[in-house]
Amino acid sequence: MSQTSFLVFTDLHADIMHDAVARMQRISTAALEADVDFVVQLGDLMYPDRAFLERQDTGRKSIACMQKKKPWSMNRDDEKLSILQLLSGIGKPVYSVIGNHDLHVCDKTAVCRYWNMPAPYYAFVEKGYRFLVLDTNLIWDHGCTIDMAFGNHSGYDEEYLRYLSEDQRIWLDRELTGSDEPCIVLSHVSLADPVSGIHEREKVLSVLGRHRDRVRLVMNGHGHVDGLRYEAGIPFWDVNSASYHFTGTKYACTRYSEKLCAAYPKLSGTAPYYDPLYAIVELLDDRIRIHGTHSVFVGPTPQELGLPETENDYEPCAEIRDREILFG
């Protein structure tokens, strides 16, 4: 018998996908059928709708930003409102993580208000487990970290992105030291991937390693891959995207129709999954049981398109694998 169960999904990308509402419908139905205790979304679901942004103090800046970033700001607010209604209809708490795409046209204050987050990084407790939510959306700029906001990260090379602030590392250590519940850590960007994870990987692994007896699992999105690795004796799980594997313009492919790709201009740079991917996670006394979902690619696979092998050991796949993670 599980102590608790939750549904996790990530990287739906409603601002890219043409069928985001249909995917969210299936995810919300799965949460209802499994009768989970809560839902976790690990970021890059969507940035806030225009009407919400206009009510914020930074509304004018957001609208100006939307006009500049048209490929990322299709203004499909009817779809966004439908997604919000589907999430609300689950009738259970929804805990969110900020993703980099969520900050294309607004700041973290707006995102936190939109998703009812108390802060960009925070803690919550469910059924005896402490969950620690981190914010990996910082930029290294002239010797210090600054927040991603209003798409400012597009002006930096990759080496300056994916940072975690020092105050978060201190907070993380304090949270792990100051309570005795088993912990699960949530982030958007991987904390462990040596290639595409955060730049302070070793420092964060040092903090987590000191508390390996209490850290049951670390979960992230962002990479659009499915994989599990162990670092410092702790399992780090990359949760696959609910929607697609990223291929980019070099390997662009028209999988639906020219008309649809014109309406959704980033769609051709993706290798979509036929079905939405998500997982039901059971937290048991002696293990974590992950019930994944399995699909196929729409059209050519990334491998068939000649996409180079990934450097993080995880090959593109249209699934989240079933797993069991034993304690002790």
N, C-alpha and C positions, 0 to 999 in steps of 0.2 A: 504494500500500500504506500503510495507516494505521500510525502509530507506536503508537497505543493507541486503544482504544475503551471507552466506558463507557455505562451506562444511567442516565438521570436521571429521577426523578419527584418530585412534591411534593404536599403537601396532600391526602393520601388521606382523612384525617379518619375514622378507624375509630370514633371516639366519636359520629359523626353518621350515617354511612352504614349502610344495612342490608345492603349487599352488598360491604363492604370486603374480606372474605376472597376472594370471587370475583375482584374487581379485582386484588388482590395476586397471585392465582394466575396471571392472564394476564400481569402484569408480570414475575413471576419466570420464567415460561415464555419470554417474549420475551428476557430476559437470557440464558437458557440456549441458546436457538436462535441468538442472535447471537454467542454465545461471547465476551461482553465481558470486559474485564480486571478491572473493578470496577463497583460500583453507588454512586450518590450519591442520597441522599434529603434534600431541602431543608427538611424540617420539617413540623410539624402532621400527622404520621402518626398518633400516638396517645400518650397519656400512659401510664406504666407500669401493669401489672396489679396488682391488689390484693395478691396474695401477695408480689410483689416489694416493694411499698411497705411492707408490714408488717414486712419484715426490715430496713428502714432505721432509722437513729436517729430520723428524723422521722416514723416510721410512724403514730403516734397522731394527729399533726397532719394527715397526709394523709387518714386515714380520716374524721376529723371534717370535713375539707374536702369530701370526696366526699359526705357526707350532706347538706351544705348546698347543693351545686351539682348537684342531681339531673338537671336537663336535660342537663348535660355529662358526667355520670358514670353511665353505664348499667351499668357493671360487667360488661361482656361479656368476661370474661377468657378464655373458651374461644376467642373470635374473635381476641383479641390473641395468644394463644399460637400459634394457627394461622398468624398473620401472621409471627411470629418464626420459626417453622419453615420457612415458605416462603422467607423471606430467607436463612436459614441454608442451605437446600437449594440455593441458587444456587452455593454453593461458592467464592465470590469475596469479596474484601473489600467491606464496606459502610461507606461514610463518611456520617456524619449531621450535620445542622445542627439546632439547637434552634429550634422554632417557638413562638409565643406560646401556642397551644392546648396544647402539650406541658406547660405549667406551670400548668394549672388546679388541680391537686391536689397538687403537689409542688414541690421546688426544683431548681435546676440540678445540684446534686450527684447527686441521684437520677436525673435524666435522663441525665447523662453515664455513670453506672454502667450504666444500662439499655441504652444504645446503644454501650457500649464506647468512649466518647469520652474522650480524655485530659484535656480541659478544655472549657469553653464555647466558646472560640476556640482554634484550633490549626492546625498545618500538616502536610501529608503530601506525599510525593513518589511519583509513579507514572510510570514509563517516561520519565524526564527532564523531567517537568512538576512544578512546585511548585504545590500547591493550598493556598489560604489560606482557612480557614473562620472567619467572623466571627459574633459574637453580637449581634443587634439587639434583644434583649429586655431593655431597661433603661428605667427610669422616671425622669423629671426630678422631683425632690422637694426643695424648699427649697434650691435652689442646687447640688445634686449629683445624680449618678445612683445609683439603687439597683436591685437585681436584681428582675425579675419572679419571683414565687414564690407558690405556693398561691393562685393566682387574684387576687392583690392588685391587678393592673392594672384590674380591673373597677371599682375605686373612683376612677379617674382619668379626666379628659377626654382626648380624643385628642391634644391639644396637649402632653400630658405623657408620651406613649408614643412608642415607636419611636426610641430613642436608642442611640448607640454610645458606649462609655466612652472617655475620653481615653487611658487606657492601651492600649486596642486600636488607636487611631490611631497611637500611638508604635510599638507592636509591628508594625503593618502596614508602616509606613515602614521599620522596621529589617529586616523579612523581605525586602522588595523591594530594599533596598540591599545586604543581606549575602549574596545568592546570585545566580547568573547564569542559573538556569533560567528558561524562559518560565513565566509564572504564570497561573493561573485563580483568581478570587476567588469564593467562595460565601457567600451570606447568605440569611436568610429574608425579611426586608423589603428592598425595593429600596434601593440606595444612590444611585440617580439620579433616581427619580420625584419631581418637584417638589411633587406633591400628597399622595401616600400613602407616600412613602419616608421614610427617616430624616431627622431634623431637622438633623443636622450635614452635610447633603448637600454644601455648598460646601467644607467642611474636608476631607471624605473625597475629593471629586473632586480637590482640590488635591494630596493625597498620591498618588493614583493617576495623575494627570496627569504628575507628575514622573517616573513610571516607565512611561509609555505604550509605550515600546519593548519592554517585557517583559510587560505585562499583555495577554494575548491575548483574555480574555473575563471578564465579570463576570455571574454567574447568581444569580437569586433566585426564590423562590416567593411565597406570601402573597396576592398580588393576584388569583389565580384568573383571570388573563388571559394571552394570548399576544401578545408584542410584543418588538420590538428597537429600541433607540435608541442613538445615539452621543453620548457626552459626553467632552470632553477627548481626542478621538480614539480612544476605547475603546468597544467594543460592550457594551451592557448588555442582557441577555436576561431577560425575564420568562417563567418557565416556568409554563404553565397547570396548574391542579389536575388531579390524577388522577381527580377525582370529580365536581365541580360548579362552577357559578358561583353565588356568594352573592346571594340576592335579599332576604332578611330578612322579617320578619313582615308588613310593609305589602304585600308582593307575594306572600304565601304562597299556595301552590297544592297541592291534594291530587292527586298524580300517580300514586300507587299505590293503596292502599286506606286507609280510615279506621283500620282495625286496625293496619296497618303504621306509619302516621304516629303513632298513639298510642304504639306501642312504641319508636319513634325520633322523639321530639318535635321535634327540630330539622330533620327531613327536609323538612318542608313549606316551609321558608324557603330551599330550594335549588332550582336548576335543574340537575338531574343530567345528566351525559353518559351516553349509552347504553353506550359502551365506555370503558374506562380509558385515560387519556392518559399518555404517557411519551415519551421520545426516546432514540434511540441516537446518541451523539456520537462522531464520528471525529476524532482529532487527527492531521492530515497535516502534511507538511513545510512547505507553503505556505498552508494554509487549515484551517478547521474546518468539517466537514460535519455538519449536523444532520438526522437522519431522524426526522421527527415521526410523530404518529398523528392520525387523523381520525375523528370520530364525529358524532352528532347529539344534540340535546337530547331528553330524555324529556318529552313533553308540550309545553306552550307555551314558547316561547323567552323570555328576559328582555325582548326588544324587544316581543313580543306581549303581555306582561304590563304594558307601559308603564313599565318600569324606566328612569329617566332616563339620558341619555348619560353615560358615564364622563368624569371630568375628566382622566384620564391618557392620553388619545388612543387607548386600546385598547378596542375594542368587545367585548362578550361573544361568545365563539365556542366551539364544541365541537371544538377541534382544537389541535394544536401543529404549526405549519407547518414544512415542510422549508426549510432555509436553508444557504447557504454564506457563510462569513466569511473573506475573503481577508486575508492578512498584507501589510504594507508599503504 
